[in-house]
Amino acid sequence: MQEKTHESRTVTNDNAAQIPPDHRLPPETPKRRHRWIWLIVLLLFALLFYVVLRHGAAAPTAPAGGRHAMTGAVPVTTATAKLGSIGVYLEAIGTVTPVYTDSITAQVTGTITQVHYREGQLVHKGDALIDLDARPYEAQVVQAEGALERDQNLLAEAKMDLARYQDAWKRNAIPRQTLEDQEKLVLQYEGTVKNDQGTLQYDKVQVEYCHITSPINGRVGLRLVDPGNLVTANGTTALLVITQLQPITVVFTLAEDNLDEVVAETQHGAKLPVEAWDRQMTKQIANGELTTMDNQIDTATGTVKLRATFQNQNLGLFPNLFVNTRLKVKTLQNQVLIPASAVQHNGDVAFVYVIQNNQAKIVNVKTGVSDAGTTAVQGINAGDVVADSSFEKLQNGSKITISKTKLPSNSGDEANVP
């Protein structure tokens, strides 16, 4: 038994020795098994992706417009083109500027005795504002009145003497020189009286300066002085500031390219209306008219300044407020008008969807002036019905149903153009 086993092992070793080295199978490693597993997984994913693609291609594709396109009817709201007039406006940014702004300072030196106004009060011309201690100036008035009375009496006495001298001269009772001296004395007293009258008037004005009144109608600002403060004549510190609010003006600028059409209208005597709007252009503040324009163009900006006047009845325009202005240059008549939201654009081409026989038809138009959501167009006629919503679902020839409910218009976007 032992000999047979040995023989068998010997034969096996001899056979193995006879196999060439290139035909021996390498031992199977874990790394090689992982490669086979990843290859199988990738094949399964590829098969799954192919099945999904086949399934999607087999499913029915919905046409553009979604459910409404499948049924052949797109609900839209419509607008009718009308024949009317539309204004041509030039828009700019302006600053509210008062017609008058008075910074009142003291013209005499004195102590403030009383302040009559309240902060932010609307005052009228002649209303009392501030009183200064007027007693020193009233005393000067009394002195000037006394000097005037004295010199007036001296003048009267000199005139009486002159009359006697003239009578004596006629009788050759006095020399000619005495008469002439008296005549010159009368003239001197007359000059003295005039000087006294001027001094008296000046002192009375000084007394008036002690009682400061409003020179204009307007609104007083914050109080800057209090009773007891000492002020000096011709000082640089303002006692108060008054700004006129009614009427008030707005100064704005326009490009020099627009100057010709404005000048052409004003030369014919036209009063060009101007609107003042808030910063967001959501609320109109006031209506006014163009008053004047500057006499030269600013070479740094290429613009010219214009001034418009507003009555400002509701006091909505406040000094130094920034506003948006709309200057109406002219009015175009007999224009075909449609809502601006009905106009669509494909690049530089503007078009509308004209509704005919419950179908939408693309018609190219040329847009003109726009104002307050309305646009003047050329290419359609007054009375034509145009689509004003659902543009993302419309195509040329789409069936439509008219909806009474306002639908999203998506105006301004690229619409569906075949």
C-alpha positions as CSV (number, residue, x, y, z in Angstrom):
1,M,0.0,0.0,0.0
2,Q,2.7,2.4,0.8
3,E,4.5,1.8,-2.6
4,K,1.3,2.6,-4.6
5,T,0.8,5.8,-2.8
6,H,4.3,6.9,-3.5
7,E,3.9,6.1,-7.2
8,S,0.7,8.0,-7.5
9,R,2.4,11.1,-6.0
10,T,5.3,10.7,-8.3
11,V,3.1,10.6,-11.4
12,T,1.2,13.7,-10.3
13,N,4.4,15.7,-9.8
14,D,5.7,14.5,-13.2
15,N,2.5,15.7,-15.0
16,A,2.7,19.0,-13.4
17,A,6.3,19.4,-14.4
18,Q,5.3,18.6,-18.0
19,I,2.8,21.6,-18.2
20,P,4.4,24.7,-19.7
21,P,4.6,27.8,-17.5
22,D,2.6,30.1,-19.9
23,H,-0.5,27.8,-19.6
24,R,-0.7,27.7,-15.9
25,L,-3.8,29.6,-14.4
26,P,-2.9,32.3,-11.9
27,P,-4.5,32.1,-8.5
28,E,-7.8,34.0,-8.1
29,T,-7.2,37.1,-5.9
30,P,-9.8,39.4,-4.1
31,K,-8.9,42.4,-6.3
32,R,-9.9,40.5,-9.4
33,R,-13.2,39.4,-8.0
34,H,-14.1,43.1,-7.2
35,R,-13.5,44.1,-10.7
36,W,-16.0,41.6,-11.9
37,I,-18.5,42.8,-9.4
38,W,-18.2,46.4,-10.5
39,L,-18.5,45.4,-14.2
40,I,-21.7,43.6,-13.5
41,V,-23.1,46.6,-11.6
42,L,-22.3,49.0,-14.4
43,L,-24.0,46.7,-16.9
44,L,-27.1,46.6,-14.8
45,F,-27.2,50.4,-14.6
46,A,-26.8,50.7,-18.3
47,L,-29.7,48.2,-18.9
48,L,-31.9,50.2,-16.5
49,F,-31.1,53.5,-18.2
50,Y,-32.0,52.0,-21.6
51,V,-35.3,50.7,-20.3
52,V,-36.2,54.2,-18.9
53,L,-35.4,55.9,-22.2
54,R,-37.5,53.4,-24.1
55,H,-40.4,54.0,-21.7
56,G,-40.2,57.8,-22.0
57,A,-40.1,57.6,-25.8
58,A,-43.1,55.4,-25.8
59,A,-45.1,57.8,-23.5
60,P,-47.3,60.4,-25.3
61,T,-45.7,63.9,-25.4
62,A,-47.9,66.9,-24.3
63,P,-47.7,69.8,-26.8
64,A,-46.7,73.3,-25.8
65,G,-49.3,74.9,-23.7
66,G,-49.9,72.0,-21.4
67,R,-53.4,70.8,-20.6
68,H,-55.0,73.7,-22.3
69,A,-53.1,73.0,-25.5
70,M,-54.2,69.4,-25.5
71,T,-57.8,70.5,-25.3
72,G,-57.1,73.1,-28.0
73,A,-58.3,76.2,-26.0
74,V,-56.1,78.6,-24.0
75,P,-58.0,81.0,-21.6
76,V,-56.9,84.6,-22.1
77,T,-58.0,88.0,-21.1
78,T,-58.3,90.5,-23.9
79,A,-58.2,94.2,-24.6
80,T,-59.6,96.3,-27.4
81,A,-57.5,98.8,-29.3
82,K,-58.9,102.3,-29.1
83,L,-58.4,105.5,-31.0
84,G,-57.4,108.3,-28.7
85,S,-54.7,110.8,-27.7
86,I,-51.6,110.3,-25.7
87,G,-49.1,112.7,-24.2
88,V,-45.4,112.9,-24.9
89,Y,-43.5,113.2,-21.6
90,L,-39.9,113.9,-20.7
91,E,-38.9,112.6,-17.3
92,A,-36.2,113.9,-15.0
93,I,-35.1,114.2,-11.4
94,G,-35.7,117.5,-9.7
95,T,-35.2,119.3,-6.4
96,V,-37.9,121.3,-4.7
97,T,-36.7,124.9,-4.3
98,P,-38.6,127.7,-2.5
99,V,-39.2,130.9,-4.3
100,Y,-38.1,132.8,-1.2
101,T,-35.9,131.7,1.7
102,D,-35.3,134.4,4.3
103,S,-32.6,134.1,6.9
104,I,-33.4,137.0,9.3
105,T,-30.6,138.6,11.3
106,A,-30.7,141.5,13.8
107,Q,-30.2,145.0,12.3
108,V,-29.8,146.6,15.7
109,T,-28.0,145.6,18.9
110,G,-30.2,144.7,21.8
111,T,-31.6,142.1,24.1
112,I,-34.5,139.9,23.0
113,T,-37.5,140.5,25.1
114,Q,-40.1,138.3,23.4
115,V,-40.4,135.5,20.8
116,H,-43.8,135.5,19.2
117,Y,-43.6,132.5,16.8
118,R,-43.8,128.7,17.3
119,E,-41.5,126.3,15.6
120,G,-42.8,125.2,12.3
121,Q,-45.6,127.8,12.3
122,L,-47.1,129.1,9.1
123,V,-46.8,132.9,9.2
124,H,-48.1,135.7,7.0
125,K,-46.4,138.9,5.9
126,G,-46.3,141.4,8.7
127,D,-46.8,138.9,11.6
128,A,-44.8,139.7,14.7
129,L,-41.8,137.4,15.2
130,I,-39.3,138.8,17.7
131,D,-39.1,141.9,19.9
132,L,-35.8,143.5,21.1
133,D,-35.4,146.1,23.9
134,A,-36.3,149.3,22.1
135,R,-36.0,151.8,25.0
136,P,-32.5,153.1,24.0
137,Y,-33.7,153.8,20.5
138,E,-36.9,155.4,21.6
139,A,-34.8,157.8,23.7
140,Q,-32.8,158.7,20.7
141,V,-36.1,159.5,18.9
142,V,-37.0,161.9,21.6
143,Q,-33.6,163.6,21.4
144,A,-33.9,163.9,17.6
145,E,-37.4,165.4,18.0
146,G,-36.1,168.0,20.5
147,A,-33.3,169.0,18.2
148,L,-35.7,169.3,15.3
149,E,-38.0,171.6,17.2
150,R,-35.2,173.8,18.4
151,D,-33.8,174.2,14.9
152,Q,-37.2,174.8,13.4
153,N,-37.8,177.7,15.8
154,L,-34.3,179.1,15.0
155,L,-35.3,178.9,11.3
156,A,-38.6,180.7,12.0
157,E,-36.7,183.5,13.9
158,A,-34.2,183.9,11.1
159,K,-37.0,184.2,8.6
160,M,-38.7,187.0,10.6
161,D,-35.4,188.9,10.8
162,L,-35.0,188.4,7.1
163,A,-38.4,190.0,6.5
164,R,-37.5,193.0,8.6
165,Y,-34.1,193.4,6.8
166,Q,-35.8,193.3,3.5
167,D,-38.2,196.0,4.5
168,A,-35.3,198.1,5.9
169,W,-33.4,197.6,2.7
170,K,-36.3,199.0,0.7
171,R,-36.0,202.2,2.8
172,N,-32.2,202.1,2.5
173,A,-31.9,201.8,6.2
174,I,-29.3,199.0,6.2
175,P,-26.5,198.0,4.0
176,R,-26.8,195.3,1.3
177,Q,-24.3,193.1,3.1
178,T,-26.5,192.8,6.2
179,L,-29.5,191.6,4.1
180,E,-27.4,189.1,2.3
181,D,-25.9,187.7,5.5
182,Q,-29.4,187.2,6.9
183,E,-30.5,185.4,3.7
184,K,-27.6,182.9,4.0
185,L,-28.4,182.4,7.7
186,V,-31.9,181.3,6.8
187,L,-30.6,178.9,4.3
188,Q,-28.2,177.4,7.0
189,Y,-31.1,176.9,9.4
190,E,-33.1,175.2,6.7
191,G,-30.3,172.8,6.1
192,T,-30.0,172.1,9.8
193,V,-33.8,171.4,10.0
194,K,-33.5,168.9,7.1
195,N,-30.6,167.2,8.9
196,D,-32.6,167.0,12.1
197,Q,-35.5,165.5,10.1
198,G,-33.2,162.8,8.7
199,T,-31.8,162.0,12.1
200,L,-35.3,161.6,13.5
201,Q,-36.4,159.3,10.7
202,Y,-33.3,157.2,11.1
203,D,-33.9,156.8,14.9
204,K,-37.6,155.8,14.2
205,V,-36.3,153.1,11.8
206,Q,-34.0,151.8,14.5
207,V,-37.0,151.5,16.8
208,E,-38.9,149.6,14.1
209,Y,-35.9,147.2,13.8
210,C,-36.5,146.3,17.4
211,H,-39.9,144.7,16.4
212,I,-39.1,142.1,13.7
213,T,-42.0,141.0,11.5
214,S,-42.3,138.4,8.8
215,P,-41.3,139.8,5.3
216,I,-43.1,136.9,3.5
217,N,-45.7,134.2,3.8
218,G,-44.1,131.0,4.7
219,R,-43.1,128.5,7.4
220,V,-40.8,129.2,10.3
221,G,-38.0,126.8,11.0
222,L,-36.7,125.7,14.4
223,R,-36.2,128.4,17.0
224,L,-32.6,129.6,17.2
225,V,-32.8,132.3,19.9
226,D,-34.6,132.7,23.2
227,P,-35.7,135.7,25.3
228,G,-32.8,137.3,27.1
229,N,-30.2,136.6,24.3
230,L,-28.1,139.6,23.3
231,V,-27.9,140.1,19.5
232,T,-25.7,142.5,17.7
233,A,-26.4,144.5,14.6
234,N,-25.5,142.9,11.2
235,G,-24.4,139.7,12.9
236,T,-23.9,136.5,10.9
237,T,-26.1,134.4,13.2
238,A,-29.7,134.1,11.9
239,L,-32.5,134.7,14.4
240,L,-34.8,132.5,12.3
241,V,-35.4,131.2,8.8
242,I,-38.6,131.5,6.8
243,T,-39.3,129.6,3.6
244,Q,-42.2,130.2,1.2
245,L,-44.2,127.1,0.5
246,Q,-47.0,128.4,-1.6
247,P,-46.2,128.7,-4.4
248,I,-43.0,126.7,-4.7
249,T,-40.8,125.6,-7.5
250,V,-39.0,122.5,-8.7
251,V,-35.7,122.8,-10.5
252,F,-34.9,119.8,-12.8
253,T,-32.6,119.1,-15.8
254,L,-33.1,117.9,-19.3
255,A,-30.7,116.6,-21.9
256,E,-29.7,119.1,-24.5
257,D,-31.1,116.7,-27.2
258,N,-34.6,117.4,-25.9
259,L,-34.2,121.1,-25.7
260,D,-35.4,121.8,-29.3
261,E,-38.9,120.4,-28.8
262,V,-39.3,122.2,-25.5
263,V,-38.2,125.5,-27.0
264,A,-40.4,125.0,-30.0
265,E,-43.5,124.7,-27.8
266,T,-42.7,127.6,-25.5
267,Q,-42.0,129.9,-28.4
268,H,-45.6,129.5,-29.4
269,G,-46.8,130.6,-26.0
270,A,-47.8,127.2,-24.8
271,K,-47.9,126.5,-21.1
272,L,-46.3,123.1,-20.6
273,P,-47.7,121.2,-17.7
274,V,-45.3,119.5,-15.3
275,E,-46.1,116.6,-12.8
276,A,-44.2,116.0,-9.6
277,W,-44.0,112.3,-8.4
278,D,-42.4,110.6,-5.5
279,R,-39.1,108.7,-5.7
280,Q,-40.8,105.4,-6.4
281,M,-43.0,106.9,-9.2
282,T,-46.0,105.5,-7.4
283,K,-47.7,108.7,-6.2
284,Q,-48.3,112.0,-7.9
285,I,-47.6,114.8,-5.5
286,A,-48.6,118.0,-7.4
287,N,-49.3,119.5,-10.8
288,G,-47.6,122.7,-12.1
289,E,-46.4,124.3,-15.2
290,L,-43.0,125.2,-16.7
291,T,-42.0,128.7,-15.7
292,T,-38.6,129.3,-17.3
293,M,-35.3,127.6,-18.3
294,D,-31.7,128.5,-17.8
295,N,-29.9,130.6,-20.4
296,Q,-27.0,128.2,-21.0
297,I,-26.2,124.5,-21.2
298,D,-23.9,122.9,-18.6
299,T,-21.0,121.7,-20.7
300,A,-19.9,119.2,-18.0
301,T,-23.2,117.3,-18.1
302,G,-24.8,118.3,-21.4
303,T,-28.0,119.3,-19.7
304,V,-30.0,122.5,-19.1
305,K,-31.9,123.5,-16.0
306,L,-35.6,124.2,-16.0
307,R,-37.9,125.6,-13.3
308,A,-41.5,124.7,-12.8
309,T,-43.9,126.4,-10.5
310,F,-46.5,124.5,-8.3
311,Q,-49.2,126.1,-6.1
312,N,-48.6,123.3,-3.6
313,Q,-52.1,123.5,-2.1
314,N,-51.6,120.4,0.0
315,L,-48.1,121.3,1.1
316,G,-46.8,118.0,-0.4
317,L,-43.7,119.6,-1.8
318,F,-41.2,120.3,0.9
319,P,-38.1,122.4,0.3
320,N,-35.0,120.4,-0.9
321,L,-37.1,117.3,-1.5
322,F,-36.0,115.1,-4.4
323,V,-38.9,114.3,-6.8
324,N,-39.4,112.8,-10.2
325,T,-40.7,115.3,-12.8
326,R,-42.7,114.6,-16.0
327,L,-42.8,117.4,-18.5
328,K,-45.6,117.1,-21.0
329,V,-44.2,118.4,-24.3
330,K,-47.1,117.8,-26.6
331,T,-50.2,115.5,-27.2
332,L,-50.4,113.1,-30.1
333,Q,-53.9,112.8,-31.5
334,N,-55.7,109.9,-33.3
335,Q,-53.4,107.2,-32.0
336,V,-54.2,103.5,-31.8
337,L,-53.9,102.7,-28.1
338,I,-53.5,99.3,-26.4
339,P,-52.3,98.2,-22.9
340,A,-48.5,98.1,-22.7
341,S,-48.8,94.6,-21.3
342,A,-50.3,93.3,-24.5
343,V,-47.1,94.1,-26.5
344,Q,-44.7,91.2,-26.7
345,H,-41.1,91.2,-28.0
346,N,-39.0,88.7,-29.9
347,G,-35.6,90.3,-30.0
348,D,-36.1,93.7,-31.6
349,V,-39.4,92.8,-33.1
350,A,-42.6,93.8,-31.2
351,F,-45.9,91.9,-31.9
352,V,-49.3,91.3,-30.5
353,Y,-51.7,88.4,-30.6
354,V,-54.8,89.6,-32.4
355,I,-57.9,87.5,-31.6
356,Q,-60.0,86.5,-34.7
357,N,-62.6,83.8,-34.7
358,N,-61.4,82.5,-31.3
359,Q,-57.8,82.1,-32.7
360,A,-54.7,84.0,-31.8
361,K,-52.8,85.5,-34.7
362,I,-49.4,87.1,-34.4
363,V,-49.2,90.6,-35.9
364,N,-46.0,92.6,-35.9
365,V,-46.5,96.2,-34.6
366,K,-44.4,99.3,-34.3
367,T,-44.6,100.8,-30.8
368,G,-44.6,104.6,-30.1
369,V,-45.2,106.7,-27.0
370,S,-46.1,105.0,-23.8
371,D,-47.8,106.6,-20.8
372,A,-49.5,105.2,-17.7
373,G,-49.6,101.6,-18.9
374,T,-50.9,102.6,-22.4
375,T,-48.9,102.3,-25.6
376,A,-49.5,103.8,-29.1
377,V,-48.9,101.2,-31.8
378,Q,-48.9,101.0,-35.6
379,G,-49.8,97.8,-37.4
380,I,-53.3,97.2,-36.1
381,N,-56.6,99.1,-36.2
382,A,-58.8,100.6,-33.6
383,G,-61.4,98.0,-32.6
384,D,-59.0,95.0,-33.0
385,V,-59.1,92.7,-30.0
386,V,-55.7,91.6,-28.6
387,A,-54.6,89.1,-26.0
388,D,-53.5,90.5,-22.7
389,S,-52.5,87.4,-20.8
390,S,-51.3,83.7,-21.0
391,F,-48.6,84.6,-23.5
392,E,-46.5,81.6,-22.4
393,K,-49.2,79.3,-23.7
394,L,-50.0,81.1,-26.9
395,Q,-48.7,80.3,-30.4
396,N,-49.7,81.5,-33.8
397,G,-53.0,79.9,-34.5
398,S,-53.8,78.8,-31.0
399,K,-57.4,78.3,-30.1
400,I,-58.5,80.6,-27.2
401,T,-61.3,81.1,-24.8
402,I,-61.9,84.6,-23.4
403,S,-61.7,84.7,-19.7
404,K,-63.2,87.5,-17.6
405,T,-60.8,86.9,-14.8
406,K,-57.5,88.7,-15.1
407,L,-54.7,86.2,-15.8
408,P,-50.9,86.7,-15.5
409,S,-49.6,88.5,-18.6
410,N,-45.9,87.8,-18.4
411,S,-45.4,90.9,-20.5
412,G,-41.9,91.8,-21.4
413,D,-40.6,88.2,-21.7
414,E,-39.8,86.3,-24.8
415,A,-43.2,84.8,-25.8
416,N,-43.8,81.5,-27.6
417,V,-43.0,82.2,-31.2
418,P,-43.2,79.4,-33.7
